[in-house]
Amino acid sequence: MTYGSAPRPPQSPPAILARKGGQPIVCLTAYTTPIAQLVDNHCDLVLVGDSVGMVLHGLPNTLGVDLDMMIMHGRAVRRGLKSALMVVDLPFGAYEQSPEQAFHNAATLMRETGCDAVKLEGGVHMAETIAFLTRRSIPVMAHIGLTPQSVHTIGGYKVQGRGADAHAILRDAQAVSEAGAFAVVIEKVPDILARRITSDIDIPTIGIGASAACDGQILVVDDMLGMFADFRPKFVKRYADLAGDADKAIAAYAEDVRSRRFPAAEHVFGDVPASVPDAG
């Protein structure tokens, strides 16, 4: 795994923080060891997102994801990474009650998965918790704008920060930066707001449905690989159509089985005795 001909150094929260205003930070989600191995070749940061609940477990939103699920997928991703920074989401209900609750569960995630940092959603109202964690050696990536764990209170997966709401999201960005987060995800906000935030705060901004001016970008890996045929957010660029390719492959397999073209001679074992004794 290299940048050109030089070995890739392992990434760390301070290394990501130092990338502010520099070469864009490449980020993707991963939930399994094989995908982690693939993205590790190319990404600076890998997020084990609570989107795993929707992507792999068929949940309607992220609210049904719990700490055990994040630990299980975090362990799988850890096995596949050598260079990229690994961040794991704190799931809904695991950090909102108090800074002490957040520390307990963040420490559990780091201990059980070997991750380098945790991510939590929220701005001004979570600043105290972020500061509490960072003072206790828990690196934190923040998440503002559209925060999926708040889908019911914000009225769905709609663009945030239009009109007067832009000032609140700007304050959120400033609050998490001042609280000690090493980076912040900005999701589904107008381009002009994401540009303003990126220029105003001292930590890297990671955009998803935000702006090309952000310090980095992140997508759900299954979205950009085209694993879903019937769902495509506006902010996703599909770099492959794996769902379509998989559907064709499965259809071809099914036809081969029904027509007895599979297995063929090269798929079975030879040297069978001339007569097979009866069982027993």
ZADO-1210 file (C-alpha; in nm, 4 decimals, padded with zeros to 6 digits):
<atoms>
<atom x="00.0000" y="00.0000" z="00.0000" code="MET" pos="1"/>
<atom x="00.1736" y="00.3119" z="-00.1189" code="THR" pos="2"/>
<atom x="00.1490" y="00.6763" z="-00.2071" code="TYR" pos="3"/>
<atom x="00.3427" y="00.6509" z="-00.5323" code="GLY" pos="4"/>
<atom x="00.6584" y="00.4608" z="-00.4403" code="SER" pos="5"/>
<atom x="00.6745" y="00.5568" z="-00.0723" code="ALA" pos="6"/>
<atom x="00.5203" y="00.3330" z="00.1971" code="PRO" pos="7"/>
<atom x="00.2004" y="00.4719" z="00.3432" code="ARG" pos="8"/>
<atom x="00.2498" y="00.5851" z="00.7021" code="PRO" pos="9"/>
<atom x="-00.0224" y="00.4883" z="00.9508" code="PRO" pos="10"/>
<atom x="-00.2637" y="00.7763" z="00.9997" code="GLN" pos="11"/>
<atom x="-00.3479" y="00.9290" z="01.3379" code="SER" pos="12"/>
<atom x="-00.5897" y="01.1960" z="01.4603" code="PRO" pos="13"/>
<atom x="-00.3073" y="01.4563" z="01.4819" code="PRO" pos="14"/>
<atom x="-00.1997" y="01.3649" z="01.1270" code="ALA" pos="15"/>
<atom x="-00.5548" y="01.4163" z="00.9995" code="ILE" pos="16"/>
<atom x="-00.5824" y="01.7450" z="01.1904" code="LEU" pos="17"/>
<atom x="-00.2588" y="01.8621" z="01.0280" code="ALA" pos="18"/>
<atom x="-00.4145" y="01.8103" z="00.6842" code="ARG" pos="19"/>
<atom x="-00.6369" y="02.1182" z="00.7331" code="LYS" pos="20"/>
<atom x="-00.6191" y="02.3234" z="00.4148" code="GLY" pos="21"/>
<atom x="-00.3882" y="02.0734" z="00.2452" code="GLY" pos="22"/>
<atom x="-00.4338" y="01.7731" z="00.0204" code="GLN" pos="23"/>
<atom x="-00.7979" y="01.6577" z="00.0447" code="PRO" pos="24"/>
<atom x="-00.8614" y="01.3790" z="00.2954" code="ILE" pos="25"/>
<atom x="-01.0083" y="01.0643" z="00.1377" code="VAL" pos="26"/>
<atom x="-01.2641" y="00.8825" z="00.3531" code="CYS" pos="27"/>
<atom x="-01.5049" y="00.5913" z="00.3060" code="LEU" pos="28"/>
<atom x="-01.7120" y="00.3694" z="00.5296" code="THR" pos="29"/>
<atom x="-01.6354" y="00.0006" z="00.5771" code="ALA" pos="30"/>
<atom x="-01.8138" y="-00.2696" z="00.7741" code="TYR" pos="31"/>
<atom x="-01.6297" y="-00.5925" z="00.6820" code="THR" pos="32"/>
<atom x="-01.2721" y="-00.7165" z="00.6615" code="THR" pos="33"/>
<atom x="-01.2597" y="-00.7592" z="00.2797" code="PRO" pos="34"/>
<atom x="-01.3912" y="-00.4093" z="00.2130" code="ILE" pos="35"/>
<atom x="-01.1560" y="-00.2656" z="00.4763" code="ALA" pos="36"/>
<atom x="-00.8618" y="-00.4261" z="00.2961" code="GLN" pos="37"/>
<atom x="-00.9707" y="-00.2668" z="-00.0323" code="LEU" pos="38"/>
<atom x="-01.0304" y="00.0839" z="00.0986" code="VAL" pos="39"/>
<atom x="-00.7126" y="00.0795" z="00.3097" code="ASP" pos="40"/>
<atom x="-00.5139" y="00.0913" z="-00.0147" code="ASN" pos="41"/>
<atom x="-00.6589" y="00.4289" z="-00.1067" code="HIS" pos="42"/>
<atom x="-00.8178" y="00.6040" z="00.1924" code="CYS" pos="43"/>
<atom x="-00.6767" y="00.8184" z="00.4719" code="ASP" pos="44"/>
<atom x="-00.9690" y="00.7566" z="00.7069" code="LEU" pos="45"/>
<atom x="-01.2141" y="00.4666" z="00.7316" code="VAL" pos="46"/>
<atom x="-01.5388" y="00.5083" z="00.9239" code="LEU" pos="47"/>
<atom x="-01.7244" y="00.2142" z="01.0720" code="VAL" pos="48"/>
<atom x="-02.0517" y="00.4022" z="01.0524" code="GLY" pos="49"/>
<atom x="-02.3794" y="00.3227" z="01.2205" code="ASP" pos="50"/>
<atom x="-02.5115" y="00.3259" z="00.8632" code="SER" pos="51"/>
<atom x="-02.4179" y="-00.0439" z="00.8872" code="VAL" pos="52"/>
<atom x="-02.7625" y="-00.0965" z="01.0354" code="GLY" pos="53"/>
<atom x="-02.9291" y="00.0156" z="00.7138" code="MET" pos="54"/>
<atom x="-02.6663" y="-00.1099" z="00.4679" code="VAL" pos="55"/>
<atom x="-02.6055" y="-00.4618" z="00.6022" code="LEU" pos="56"/>
<atom x="-02.8861" y="-00.5327" z="00.8474" code="HIS" pos="57"/>
<atom x="-03.1887" y="-00.3920" z="00.6647" code="GLY" pos="58"/>
<atom x="-03.2914" y="-00.1478" z="00.9370" code="LEU" pos="59"/>
<atom x="-03.5058" y="00.1526" z="00.8354" code="PRO" pos="60"/>
<atom x="-03.2658" y="00.4001" z="01.0008" code="ASN" pos="61"/>
<atom x="-02.9641" y="00.4047" z="01.2320" code="THR" pos="62"/>
<atom x="-03.1604" y="00.4167" z="01.5568" code="LEU" pos="63"/>
<atom x="-03.1710" y="00.0392" z="01.5992" code="GLY" pos="64"/>
<atom x="-02.7926" y="00.0038" z="01.5993" code="VAL" pos="65"/>
<atom x="-02.6383" y="-00.0758" z="01.9382" code="ASP" pos="66"/>
<atom x="-02.2894" y="-00.0880" z="02.0852" code="LEU" pos="67"/>
<atom x="-02.2533" y="-00.4625" z="02.0314" code="ASP" pos="68"/>
<atom x="-02.3192" y="-00.4240" z="01.6587" code="MET" pos="69"/>
<atom x="-02.0590" y="-00.1484" z="01.6315" code="MET" pos="70"/>
<atom x="-01.8054" y="-00.3607" z="01.8209" code="ILE" pos="71"/>
<atom x="-01.8642" y="-00.6610" z="01.5957" code="MET" pos="72"/>
<atom x="-01.8156" y="-00.4637" z="01.2739" code="HIS" pos="73"/>
<atom x="-01.5347" y="-00.2584" z="01.4234" code="GLY" pos="74"/>
<atom x="-01.3373" y="-00.5732" z="01.4978" code="ARG" pos="75"/>
<atom x="-01.3914" y="-00.6949" z="01.1415" code="ALA" pos="76"/>
<atom x="-01.2702" y="-00.3686" z="00.9907" code="VAL" pos="77"/>
<atom x="-00.9701" y="-00.3498" z="01.2225" code="ARG" pos="78"/>
<atom x="-00.8463" y="-00.6811" z="01.0814" code="ARG" pos="79"/>
<atom x="-00.8402" y="-00.5325" z="00.7346" code="GLY" pos="80"/>
<atom x="-00.6608" y="-00.2035" z="00.8013" code="LEU" pos="81"/>
<atom x="-00.2902" y="-00.1273" z="00.8129" code="LYS" pos="82"/>
<atom x="-00.2612" y="00.2428" z="00.7294" code="SER" pos="83"/>
<atom x="-00.5934" y="00.4272" z="00.7331" code="ALA" pos="84"/>
<atom x="-00.7230" y="00.5937" z="01.0490" code="LEU" pos="85"/>
<atom x="-01.0130" y="00.3923" z="01.1882" code="MET" pos="86"/>
<atom x="-01.3090" y="00.5792" z="01.3388" code="VAL" pos="87"/>
<atom x="-01.6144" y="00.4064" z="01.4876" code="VAL" pos="88"/>
<atom x="-01.9545" y="00.5658" z="01.5401" code="ASP" pos="89"/>
<atom x="-02.1009" y="00.5872" z="01.8864" code="LEU" pos="90"/>
<atom x="-02.4568" y="00.4602" z="01.8287" code="PRO" pos="91"/>
<atom x="-02.7782" y="00.6305" z="01.9296" code="PHE" pos="92"/>
<atom x="-02.8303" y="00.6240" z="02.3062" code="GLY" pos="93"/>
<atom x="-02.4655" y="00.5522" z="02.3847" code="ALA" pos="94"/>
<atom x="-02.3480" y="00.9071" z="02.4605" code="TYR" pos="95"/>
<atom x="-02.6355" y="01.1554" z="02.4955" code="GLU" pos="96"/>
<atom x="-02.7171" y="01.0964" z="02.8630" code="GLN" pos="97"/>
<atom x="-02.3968" y="01.2419" z="03.0071" code="SER" pos="98"/>
<atom x="-02.0275" y="01.2931" z="02.9347" code="PRO" pos="99"/>
<atom x="-01.9561" y="01.0067" z="03.1752" code="GLU" pos="100"/>
<atom x="-02.1795" y="00.7705" z="02.9763" code="GLN" pos="101"/>
<atom x="-02.0081" y="00.8822" z="02.6564" code="ALA" pos="102"/>
<atom x="-01.6640" y="00.8178" z="02.8048" code="PHE" pos="103"/>
<atom x="-01.7582" y="00.4704" z="02.9247" code="HIS" pos="104"/>
<atom x="-01.8938" y="00.3647" z="02.5865" code="ASN" pos="105"/>
<atom x="-01.6213" y="00.5363" z="02.3844" code="ALA" pos="106"/>
<atom x="-01.3545" y="00.3657" z="02.5946" code="ALA" pos="107"/>
<atom x="-01.5327" y="00.0342" z="02.5422" code="THR" pos="108"/>
<atom x="-01.5358" y="00.0868" z="02.1647" code="LEU" pos="109"/>
<atom x="-01.1661" y="00.1731" z="02.1567" code="MET" pos="110"/>
<atom x="-01.0685" y="-00.1161" z="02.3810" code="ARG" pos="111"/>
<atom x="-01.2836" y="-00.3771" z="02.2047" code="GLU" pos="112"/>
<atom x="-01.2174" y="-00.2743" z="01.8429" code="THR" pos="113"/>
<atom x="-00.8733" y="-00.1134" z="01.8460" code="GLY" pos="114"/>
<atom x="-01.0136" y="00.1940" z="01.6709" code="CYS" pos="115"/>
<atom x="-00.8212" y="00.5216" z="01.6693" code="ASP" pos="116"/>
<atom x="-01.1138" y="00.7541" z="01.7387" code="ALA" pos="117"/>
<atom x="-01.4904" y="00.7714" z="01.7809" code="VAL" pos="118"/>
<atom x="-01.7526" y="00.9822" z="01.6063" code="LYS" pos="119"/>
<atom x="-02.0613" y="01.1353" z="01.7608" code="LEU" pos="120"/>
<atom x="-02.3389" y="01.3544" z="01.6269" code="GLU" pos="121"/>
<atom x="-02.4251" y="01.7022" z="01.7485" code="GLY" pos="122"/>
<atom x="-02.2835" y="02.0516" z="01.7744" code="GLY" pos="123"/>
<atom x="-02.3286" y="02.3079" z="02.0497" code="VAL" pos="124"/>
<atom x="-02.5203" y="02.0720" z="02.2778" code="HIS" pos="125"/>
<atom x="-02.2471" y="01.8048" z="02.2512" code="MET" pos="126"/>
<atom x="-01.9480" y="02.0375" z="02.2938" code="ALA" pos="127"/>
<atom x="-01.9187" y="01.9653" z="02.6666" code="GLU" pos="128"/>
<atom x="-01.9118" y="01.5903" z="02.5960" code="THR" pos="129"/>
<atom x="-01.6499" y="01.6292" z="02.3224" code="ILE" pos="130"/>
<atom x="-01.4296" y="01.8306" z="02.5558" code="ALA" pos="131"/>
<atom x="-01.4791" y="01.5739" z="02.8324" code="PHE" pos="132"/>
<atom x="-01.3700" y="01.2921" z="02.6022" code="LEU" pos="133"/>
<atom x="-01.0719" y="01.4662" z="02.4470" code="THR" pos="134"/>
<atom x="-00.9374" y="01.5647" z="02.7886" code="ARG" pos="135"/>
<atom x="-00.9429" y="01.1935" z="02.8710" code="ARG" pos="136"/>
<atom x="-00.7503" y="01.0768" z="02.5633" code="SER" pos="137"/>
<atom x="-01.0511" y="00.9849" z="02.3468" code="ILE" pos="138"/>
<atom x="-01.0041" y="01.1423" z="02.0002" code="PRO" pos="139"/>
<atom x="-01.3387" y="01.2616" z="01.8637" code="VAL" pos="140"/>
<atom x="-01.4670" y="01.3271" z="01.5144" code="MET" pos="141"/>
<atom x="-01.7823" y="01.5386" z="01.5253" code="ALA" pos="142"/>
<atom x="-02.0832" y="01.5274" z="01.2894" code="HIS" pos="143"/>
<atom x="-02.3111" y="01.8232" z="01.2163" code="ILE" pos="144"/>
<atom x="-02.5698" y="01.9304" z="00.9607" code="GLY" pos="145"/>
<atom x="-02.7944" y="01.6362" z="00.8831" code="LEU" pos="146"/>
<atom x="-02.7472" y="01.4060" z="01.1803" code="THR" pos="147"/>
<atom x="-02.9168" y="01.0728" z="01.1004" code="PRO" pos="148"/>
<atom x="-02.9672" y="00.9761" z="01.4641" code="GLN" pos="149"/>
<atom x="-03.1954" y="01.2821" z="01.4914" code="SER" pos="150"/>
<atom x="-03.4017" y="01.1918" z="01.1856" code="VAL" pos="151"/>
<atom x="-03.7315" y="01.2009" z="01.3749" code="HIS" pos="152"/>
<atom x="-03.6741" y="01.5410" z="01.5344" code="THR" pos="153"/>
<atom x="-03.5436" y="01.7107" z="01.2183" code="ILE" pos="154"/>
<atom x="-03.8216" y="01.5748" z="01.0008" code="GLY" pos="155"/>
<atom x="-03.6420" y="01.3316" z="00.7728" code="GLY" pos="156"/>
<atom x="-03.3311" y="01.3233" z="00.5588" code="TYR" pos="157"/>
<atom x="-03.3630" y="01.6740" z="00.4179" code="LYS" pos="158"/>
<atom x="-03.1048" y="01.9432" z="00.3527" code="VAL" pos="159"/>
<atom x="-03.0082" y="02.1337" z="00.6676" code="GLN" pos="160"/>
<atom x="-02.8802" y="02.4878" z="00.7083" code="GLY" pos="161"/>
<atom x="-03.0965" y="02.6794" z="00.4641" code="ARG" pos="162"/>
<atom x="-03.2002" y="03.0299" z="00.5654" code="GLY" pos="163"/>
<atom x="-03.1759" y="03.1203" z="00.9326" code="ALA" pos="164"/>
<atom x="-03.0730" y="02.7643" z="01.0253" code="ASP" pos="165"/>
<atom x="-02.7341" y="02.8280" z="00.8660" code="ALA" pos="166"/>
<atom x="-02.6261" y="03.0339" z="01.1665" code="HIS" pos="167"/>
<atom x="-02.7042" y="02.7463" z="01.4045" code="ALA" pos="168"/>
<atom x="-02.4959" y="02.5027" z="01.2023" code="ILE" pos="169"/>
<atom x="-02.2091" y="02.7500" z="01.1841" code="LEU" pos="170"/>
<atom x="-02.2231" y="02.7785" z="01.5638" code="ARG" pos="171"/>
<atom x="-02.2245" y="02.3984" z="01.5849" code="ASP" pos="172"/>
<atom x="-01.9065" y="02.3841" z="01.3761" code="ALA" pos="173"/>
<atom x="-01.7328" y="02.6448" z="01.5878" code="GLN" pos="174"/>
<atom x="-01.8384" y="02.4696" z="01.9090" code="ALA" pos="175"/>
<atom x="-01.7042" y="02.1253" z="01.8150" code="VAL" pos="176"/>
<atom x="-01.3804" y="02.2776" z="01.6888" code="SER" pos="177"/>
<atom x="-01.3277" y="02.4700" z="02.0111" code="GLU" pos="178"/>
<atom x="-01.4203" y="02.1596" z="02.2169" code="ALA" pos="179"/>
<atom x="-01.1278" y="01.9658" z="02.0717" code="GLY" pos="180"/>
<atom x="-01.2658" y="01.7500" z="01.7900" code="ALA" pos="181"/>
<atom x="-00.9898" y="01.6690" z="01.5385" code="PHE" pos="182"/>
<atom x="-01.2290" y="01.6807" z="01.2401" code="ALA" pos="183"/>
<atom x="-01.5981" y="01.7289" z="01.1658" code="VAL" pos="184"/>
<atom x="-01.8299" y="01.5616" z="00.9170" code="VAL" pos="185"/>
<atom x="-02.0679" y="01.8099" z="00.7519" code="ILE" pos="186"/>
<atom x="-02.3655" y="01.6314" z="00.5993" code="GLU" pos="187"/>
<atom x="-02.6239" y="01.7567" z="00.3498" code="LYS" pos="188"/>
<atom x="-02.5887" y="02.1333" z="00.3811" code="VAL" pos="189"/>
<atom x="-02.5748" y="02.4013" z="00.1088" code="PRO" pos="190"/>
<atom x="-02.2405" y="02.4444" z="-00.0665" code="ASP" pos="191"/>
<atom x="-02.2028" y="02.8060" z="00.0454" code="ILE" pos="192"/>
<atom x="-02.2476" y="02.7122" z="00.4124" code="LEU" pos="193"/>
<atom x="-01.9957" y="02.4284" z="00.3940" code="ALA" pos="194"/>
<atom x="-01.7445" y="02.6649" z="00.2324" code="ARG" pos="195"/>
<atom x="-01.7989" y="02.9218" z="00.5083" code="ARG" pos="196"/>
<atom x="-01.7536" y="02.6612" z="00.7820" code="ILE" pos="197"/>
<atom x="-01.4399" y="02.5239" z="00.6188" code="THR" pos="198"/>
<atom x="-01.2827" y="02.8694" z="00.6044" code="SER" pos="199"/>
<atom x="-01.3902" y="02.9669" z="00.9563" code="ASP" pos="200"/>
<atom x="-01.2839" y="02.6728" z="01.1742" code="ILE" pos="201"/>
<atom x="-00.9424" y="02.5314" z="01.2545" code="ASP" pos="202"/>
<atom x="-01.0159" y="02.1613" z="01.2054" code="ILE" pos="203"/>
<atom x="-01.0678" y="01.9649" z="00.8820" code="PRO" pos="204"/>
<atom x="-01.4189" y="01.9459" z="00.7427" code="THR" pos="205"/>
<atom x="-01.5250" y="01.6178" z="00.5835" code="ILE" pos="206"/>
<atom x="-01.8110" y="01.6686" z="00.3425" code="GLY" pos="207"/>
<atom x="-02.0943" y="01.4386" z="00.2461" code="ILE" pos="208"/>
<atom x="-02.3449" y="01.6248" z="00.0368" code="GLY" pos="209"/>
<atom x="-02.1692" y="01.9493" z="00.1299" code="ALA" pos="210"/>
<atom x="-01.8984" y="02.1120" z="-00.0865" code="SER" pos="211"/>
<atom x="-01.5898" y="02.0358" z="-00.2911" code="ALA" pos="212"/>
<atom x="-01.4234" y="02.3047" z="-00.0794" code="ALA" pos="213"/>
<atom x="-01.4309" y="02.0829" z="00.2291" code="CYS" pos="214"/>
<atom x="-01.0971" y="01.9495" z="00.3518" code="ASP" pos="215"/>
<atom x="-01.2070" y="01.5938" z="00.2690" code="GLY" pos="216"/>
<atom x="-01.4950" y="01.3832" z="00.1443" code="GLN" pos="217"/>
<atom x="-01.6717" y="01.0716" z="00.2681" code="ILE" pos="218"/>
<atom x="-01.9311" y="00.8400" z="00.1156" code="LEU" pos="219"/>
<atom x="-02.0950" y="00.5156" z="00.2203" code="VAL" pos="220"/>
<atom x="-01.8912" y="00.2584" z="00.0301" code="VAL" pos="221"/>
<atom x="-02.1964" y="00.0593" z="-00.0787" code="ASP" pos="222"/>
<atom x="-02.3492" y="00.3756" z="-00.2278" code="ASP" pos="223"/>
<atom x="-02.0466" y="00.4680" z="-00.4378" code="MET" pos="224"/>
<atom x="-02.0034" y="00.1059" z="-00.5530" code="LEU" pos="225"/>
<atom x="-02.3657" y="00.0912" z="-00.6677" code="GLY" pos="226"/>
<atom x="-02.4705" y="-00.1940" z="-00.4411" code="MET" pos="227"/>
<atom x="-02.8280" y="-00.0585" z="-00.4284" code="PHE" pos="228"/>
<atom x="-03.0318" y="-00.0347" z="-00.7471" code="ALA" pos="229"/>
<atom x="-03.3299" y="00.1527" z="-00.6034" code="ASP" pos="230"/>
<atom x="-03.1666" y="00.4137" z="-00.3778" code="PHE" pos="231"/>
<atom x="-02.9304" y="00.6888" z="-00.4859" code="ARG" pos="232"/>
<atom x="-02.8880" y="01.0080" z="-00.2822" code="PRO" pos="233"/>
<atom x="-02.8268" y="01.3222" z="-00.4881" code="LYS" pos="234"/>
<atom x="-02.4808" y="01.3672" z="-00.3360" code="PHE" pos="235"/>
<atom x="-02.3572" y="01.0197" z="-00.4315" code="VAL" pos="236"/>
<atom x="-02.1453" y="00.9617" z="-00.7406" code="LYS" pos="237"/>
<atom x="-02.1568" y="00.5964" z="-00.8406" code="ARG" pos="238"/>
<atom x="-01.8209" y="00.4631" z="-00.9499" code="TYR" pos="239"/>
<atom x="-01.9521" y="00.1129" z="-01.0280" code="ALA" pos="240"/>
<atom x="-02.2756" y="-00.0813" z="-01.0718" code="ASP" pos="241"/>
<atom x="-02.2040" y="-00.3843" z="-00.8567" code="LEU" pos="242"/>
<atom x="-02.5735" y="-00.4484" z="-00.7947" code="ALA" pos="243"/>
<atom x="-02.6328" y="-00.4768" z="-01.1666" code="GLY" pos="244"/>
<atom x="-02.3253" y="-00.6935" z="-01.2191" code="ASP" pos="245"/>
<atom x="-02.4209" y="-00.9166" z="-00.9272" code="ALA" pos="246"/>
<atom x="-02.7775" y="-00.9560" z="-01.0539" code="ASP" pos="247"/>
<atom x="-02.6504" y="-01.0670" z="-01.3959" code="LYS" pos="248"/>
<atom x="-02.4024" y="-01.3100" z="-01.2392" code="ALA" pos="249"/>
<atom x="-02.6645" y="-01.4648" z="-01.0099" code="ILE" pos="250"/>
<atom x="-02.9103" y="-01.4966" z="-01.2981" code="ALA" pos="251"/>
<atom x="-02.6448" y="-01.6716" z="-01.5097" code="ALA" pos="252"/>
<atom x="-02.5657" y="-01.9097" z="-01.2229" code="TYR" pos="253"/>
<atom x="-02.9327" y="-01.9929" z="-01.1722" code="ALA" pos="254"/>
<atom x="-02.9756" y="-02.0671" z="-01.5435" code="GLU" pos="255"/>
<atom x="-02.6651" y="-02.2884" z="-01.5478" code="ASP" pos="256"/>
<atom x="-02.7916" y="-02.4892" z="-01.2498" code="VAL" pos="257"/>
<atom x="-03.1399" y="-02.5359" z="-01.3992" code="ARG" pos="258"/>
<atom x="-02.9967" y="-02.6425" z="-01.7337" code="SER" pos="259"/>
<atom x="-02.7327" y="-02.8654" z="-01.5676" code="ARG" pos="260"/>
<atom x="-02.4484" y="-02.6721" z="-01.7289" code="ARG" pos="261"/>
<atom x="-02.3062" y="-02.6241" z="-01.3792" code="PHE" pos="262"/>
<atom x="-02.1206" y="-02.7987" z="-01.2367" code="PRO" pos="263"/>
<atom x="-01.9273" y="-02.8970" z="-01.5489" code="ALA" pos="264"/>
<atom x="-01.6514" y="-03.1576" z="-01.5686" code="ALA" pos="265"/>
<atom x="-01.3864" y="-02.9091" z="-01.4518" code="GLU" pos="266"/>
<atom x="-01.5836" y="-02.8378" z="-01.1331" code="HIS" pos="267"/>
<atom x="-01.6127" y="-03.1961" z="-01.0070" code="VAL" pos="268"/>
<atom x="-01.3558" y="-03.4459" z="-00.8757" code="PHE" pos="269"/>
<atom x="-01.2289" y="-03.7366" z="-01.0833" code="GLY" pos="270"/>
<atom x="-01.0744" y="-04.0738" z="-00.9968" code="ASP" pos="271"/>
<atom x="-01.4016" y="-04.2175" z="-00.8712" code="VAL" pos="272"/>
<atom x="-01.3889" y="-04.5986" z="-00.8213" code="PRO" pos="273"/>
<atom x="-01.5567" y="-04.8053" z="-01.0918" code="ALA" pos="274"/>
<atom x="-01.8151" y="-04.9112" z="-00.8386" code="SER" pos="275"/>
<atom x="-01.9134" y="-04.7294" z="-00.5231" code="VAL" pos="276"/>
<atom x="-01.9938" y="-04.9628" z="-00.2311" code="PRO" pos="277"/>
<atom x="-02.3321" y="-04.9349" z="-00.0734" code="ASP" pos="278"/>
<atom x="-02.3493" y="-04.7222" z="00.2398" code="ALA" pos="279"/>
<atom x="-02.3334" y="-04.9211" z="00.5612" code="GLY" pos="280"/>
</atoms>
